[in-house]
Amino acid sequence: MSHFSELKKRLYIAVAAILIATILAFAFYKPIQDFVQRPALEALQRVRPDDPARLVQLDITEGWTVTAKVSVLVGFAAAFPIVLYQVIAFIRPGLKGNERRLLYLLLPGGTFMFVAGAAFAYYLVIPSAIHFLLQFGGEIALVTPRLSSYVTLVTTLTVWMGLIFELPIAMFLLAKVGVLRPQGLSKQRRWVILFAFVLAAVVTPTVDPVTQTMVAAPVVVLFELGLLLTKLATREPKSESATDKGVADAGG
């Protein structure tokens, strides 16, 4: 019961943090929407410089739905460090001293990697995808992006890239608990490349090769980084007995 009470406490704090952050995001929806729409407007301006760069809303409730969706996602992202800390605080009593220090290092590391993945999606993947799709579609018909479809593309890529960038940390933790071994992982590179493109096809709402390649390439790089971390995690320190023996032999 004590563990259950502690779990409820941590869940309440995490949910409250997400709720407060979501309300604040909804209160400042206008600058957030401007930030979300910027890649599409800039791409439209480059492709059609003589036309006004605007997204369209085809349903009367579309603006409200999109704003609520973006507010929830922004709230979750803003509260992510607090949620991660609650997870760490819940499992901390069952860990040893060195394991606790490791988790405390993963708190800023996990937050940084998530932000790095989201930034990679926003500043590199999304503009390239929008520009490619506008140019390709412009040869067939006049392309006017719909607000809900565009926001779905942005949020999906941003969240998934943030989670994908957590791959090295996840591999490091699994290696620490003995689930993964670097010797076995190093033999799976070709399958990782295949998995990266399959994952890119799943997480990207579009089917253009530019977006899928820009999503798949970081997965391969992150796997290599995770492989390096698994080697560090499974590296056995020099045993104390062997050190003592060496000192004794030297003294003799």
C-alpha positions as CSV (number, residue, x, y, z in Angstrom):
1,M,0.0,0.0,0.0
2,S,2.9,2.4,0.7
3,H,4.2,1.8,-2.8
4,F,0.7,2.4,-4.3
5,S,0.3,5.6,-2.3
6,E,3.7,6.8,-3.6
7,L,2.7,5.9,-7.1
8,K,-0.5,7.9,-6.8
9,K,1.4,10.9,-5.5
10,R,3.9,10.8,-8.4
11,L,1.0,10.4,-10.9
12,Y,-0.9,13.3,-9.4
13,I,2.2,15.6,-9.7
14,A,2.9,14.5,-13.3
15,V,-0.7,15.0,-14.4
16,A,-0.9,18.4,-12.6
17,A,2.3,19.6,-14.3
18,I,0.9,18.6,-17.7
19,L,-2.4,20.2,-17.0
20,I,-0.9,23.5,-15.8
21,A,1.5,23.6,-18.8
22,T,-1.4,22.9,-21.2
23,I,-3.5,25.7,-19.8
24,L,-0.5,28.1,-20.1
25,A,0.1,26.9,-23.7
26,F,-3.6,27.5,-24.5
27,A,-3.5,31.0,-23.0
28,F,-0.6,31.9,-25.4
29,Y,-2.0,30.0,-28.4
30,K,-1.4,32.9,-30.8
31,P,2.4,33.0,-30.6
32,I,2.6,29.2,-30.5
33,Q,0.4,28.9,-33.6
34,D,2.7,31.5,-35.4
35,F,5.7,29.4,-34.4
36,V,4.1,26.2,-35.6
37,Q,3.0,27.6,-38.9
38,R,6.2,29.4,-39.7
39,P,7.9,26.6,-41.8
40,A,4.8,26.3,-44.0
41,L,4.4,30.0,-44.5
42,E,8.1,30.4,-45.4
43,A,7.9,27.5,-47.8
44,L,4.8,28.9,-49.4
45,Q,6.5,32.3,-49.8
46,R,9.5,30.7,-51.5
47,V,7.4,28.6,-53.9
48,R,4.7,31.3,-54.7
49,P,6.2,34.7,-53.8
50,D,3.4,36.6,-55.5
51,D,0.6,34.9,-53.5
52,P,-0.3,35.5,-49.9
53,A,1.2,32.8,-47.7
54,R,-1.8,31.4,-45.6
55,L,-3.1,28.1,-44.4
56,V,-6.8,27.4,-44.9
57,Q,-9.5,26.2,-42.4
58,L,-12.3,24.2,-44.0
59,D,-14.3,23.5,-40.9
60,I,-15.7,26.0,-38.4
61,T,-14.3,24.0,-35.4
62,E,-11.0,23.3,-37.0
63,G,-9.2,26.2,-35.4
64,W,-10.4,25.3,-32.0
65,T,-9.5,21.6,-32.4
66,V,-6.0,22.4,-33.7
67,T,-5.3,24.9,-30.9
68,A,-6.4,22.4,-28.3
69,K,-4.2,19.6,-29.8
70,V,-1.2,21.8,-30.0
71,S,-1.7,23.1,-26.5
72,V,-1.8,19.5,-25.1
73,L,1.4,18.6,-27.0
74,V,3.2,21.7,-25.9
75,G,2.0,21.2,-22.4
76,F,3.3,17.6,-22.4
77,A,6.7,18.7,-23.8
78,A,7.0,21.5,-21.3
79,A,6.2,19.2,-18.4
80,F,8.4,16.3,-19.7
81,P,11.3,17.0,-17.3
82,I,8.9,17.0,-14.3
83,V,7.2,13.8,-15.5
84,L,10.6,12.1,-16.0
85,Y,11.7,13.2,-12.5
86,Q,8.6,11.7,-11.0
87,V,9.5,8.4,-12.6
88,I,13.0,8.6,-11.3
89,A,11.8,9.5,-7.8
90,F,9.4,6.6,-7.7
91,I,12.0,3.9,-8.6
92,R,14.9,5.6,-6.6
93,P,14.3,3.8,-3.3
94,G,15.0,0.4,-4.9
95,L,18.3,1.4,-6.4
96,K,21.8,1.4,-5.2
97,G,23.9,4.6,-4.9
98,N,25.7,4.3,-8.3
99,E,22.4,3.5,-10.0
100,R,20.8,6.6,-8.4
101,R,23.6,8.8,-9.7
102,L,23.1,7.3,-13.1
103,L,19.4,8.1,-13.2
104,Y,20.1,11.7,-12.1
105,L,22.5,12.1,-15.0
106,L,19.8,10.7,-17.4
107,L,17.3,13.4,-16.3
108,P,19.1,16.2,-18.1
109,G,20.3,13.9,-20.8
110,G,16.9,12.6,-21.6
111,T,15.4,16.1,-21.7
112,F,18.2,17.3,-23.9
113,M,17.9,14.5,-26.4
114,F,14.1,15.0,-26.6
115,V,14.5,18.7,-27.3
116,A,17.3,18.0,-29.8
117,G,15.0,15.6,-31.7
118,A,12.1,18.0,-31.7
119,A,14.4,20.8,-32.9
120,F,15.9,18.6,-35.6
121,A,12.3,17.9,-36.9
122,Y,11.2,21.5,-36.8
123,Y,14.3,23.2,-38.3
124,L,15.4,20.5,-40.8
125,V,12.9,17.8,-41.5
126,I,9.7,19.8,-41.7
127,P,10.9,22.7,-43.9
128,S,12.4,20.2,-46.4
129,A,9.3,18.1,-46.4
130,I,7.0,21.1,-46.9
131,H,9.1,22.5,-49.7
132,F,9.3,19.2,-51.5
133,L,5.6,18.6,-51.3
134,L,4.7,22.1,-52.4
135,Q,6.9,21.9,-55.4
136,F,5.8,18.4,-56.3
137,G,2.1,19.1,-55.8
138,G,2.4,22.5,-57.5
139,E,3.1,20.8,-60.8
140,I,-0.3,19.1,-60.6
141,A,-2.6,21.6,-59.0
142,L,-2.6,24.7,-56.8
143,V,-1.6,23.6,-53.3
144,T,-3.2,25.4,-50.4
145,P,-2.2,23.6,-47.1
146,R,-5.0,22.8,-44.7
147,L,-4.4,23.8,-41.1
148,S,-5.4,20.5,-39.5
149,S,-3.3,18.4,-41.9
150,Y,-0.3,20.6,-41.6
151,V,-0.4,20.6,-37.8
152,T,-0.8,16.9,-37.8
153,L,2.3,16.6,-39.9
154,V,4.3,19.0,-37.6
155,T,3.2,17.4,-34.3
156,T,3.7,13.9,-35.5
157,L,7.2,14.5,-36.8
158,T,8.2,16.6,-33.8
159,V,7.0,14.2,-31.1
160,W,8.3,11.1,-32.9
161,M,11.7,12.6,-33.6
162,G,12.0,13.6,-29.9
163,L,11.2,10.1,-28.9
164,I,13.6,8.6,-31.5
165,F,16.4,10.7,-30.2
166,E,16.0,8.9,-26.8
167,L,17.3,5.7,-28.5
168,P,20.9,6.0,-27.2
169,I,19.8,6.5,-23.6
170,A,17.3,3.6,-23.9
171,M,20.1,1.4,-25.2
172,F,22.4,2.5,-22.4
173,L,19.9,1.6,-19.8
174,L,19.1,-1.8,-21.3
175,A,22.8,-2.6,-21.5
176,K,23.2,-1.6,-17.8
177,V,20.5,-4.1,-16.8
178,G,22.0,-6.8,-19.0
179,V,19.3,-6.9,-21.7
180,L,21.5,-5.7,-24.5
181,R,25.1,-6.7,-25.4
182,P,27.3,-4.6,-27.8
183,Q,28.6,-7.8,-29.4
184,G,25.2,-8.8,-30.6
185,L,24.1,-5.3,-31.5
186,S,27.1,-4.7,-33.8
187,K,26.1,-7.6,-36.0
188,Q,22.6,-6.1,-36.6
189,R,23.6,-3.0,-38.5
190,R,22.0,-4.0,-41.8
191,W,18.8,-4.8,-40.0
192,V,18.9,-1.4,-38.2
193,I,19.1,0.4,-41.6
194,L,16.1,-1.5,-42.8
195,F,14.2,-0.9,-39.6
196,A,15.1,2.9,-39.8
197,F,13.4,3.2,-43.2
198,V,10.4,1.1,-42.1
199,L,10.1,3.3,-39.0
200,A,10.4,6.5,-41.1
201,A,7.6,5.2,-43.3
202,V,5.4,4.6,-40.3
203,V,6.0,7.9,-38.4
204,T,5.8,10.2,-41.3
205,P,2.3,11.1,-42.6
206,T,3.8,11.7,-46.0
207,V,5.3,9.3,-48.4
208,D,7.9,11.5,-50.0
209,P,11.5,10.0,-50.0
210,V,13.1,13.3,-48.7
211,T,11.2,13.2,-45.4
212,Q,11.6,9.5,-44.9
213,T,15.4,9.7,-45.6
214,M,15.8,12.6,-43.2
215,V,14.0,10.6,-40.5
216,A,15.8,7.3,-41.2
217,A,19.3,8.8,-41.3
218,P,19.3,10.0,-37.7
219,V,18.1,6.6,-36.5
220,V,21.2,4.9,-37.9
221,V,23.5,7.6,-36.4
222,L,21.7,7.3,-33.0
223,F,22.1,3.5,-33.1
224,E,25.8,3.9,-33.5
225,L,25.9,6.4,-30.6
226,G,23.8,3.9,-28.5
227,L,26.2,1.1,-29.5
228,L,29.1,3.2,-28.2
229,L,27.2,3.8,-24.9
230,T,26.4,0.1,-24.5
231,K,30.1,-0.6,-24.7
232,L,30.7,1.9,-22.0
233,A,27.8,0.5,-19.9
234,T,29.1,-3.1,-20.1
235,R,32.8,-2.3,-19.7
236,E,34.0,-4.2,-16.7
237,P,36.3,-2.1,-14.4
238,K,39.6,-3.6,-13.3
239,S,38.9,-5.9,-10.4
240,E,40.1,-4.9,-7.0
241,S,41.6,-8.3,-6.4
242,A,43.6,-8.2,-9.6
243,T,44.9,-4.8,-8.6
244,D,45.9,-6.0,-5.1
245,K,47.6,-9.0,-6.6
246,G,49.6,-6.8,-8.9
247,V,50.7,-4.6,-6.0
248,A,51.7,-7.6,-4.0
249,D,53.7,-9.0,-6.9
250,A,55.4,-5.7,-7.3
251,G,56.3,-5.6,-3.6
252,G,57.6,-9.1,-3.7
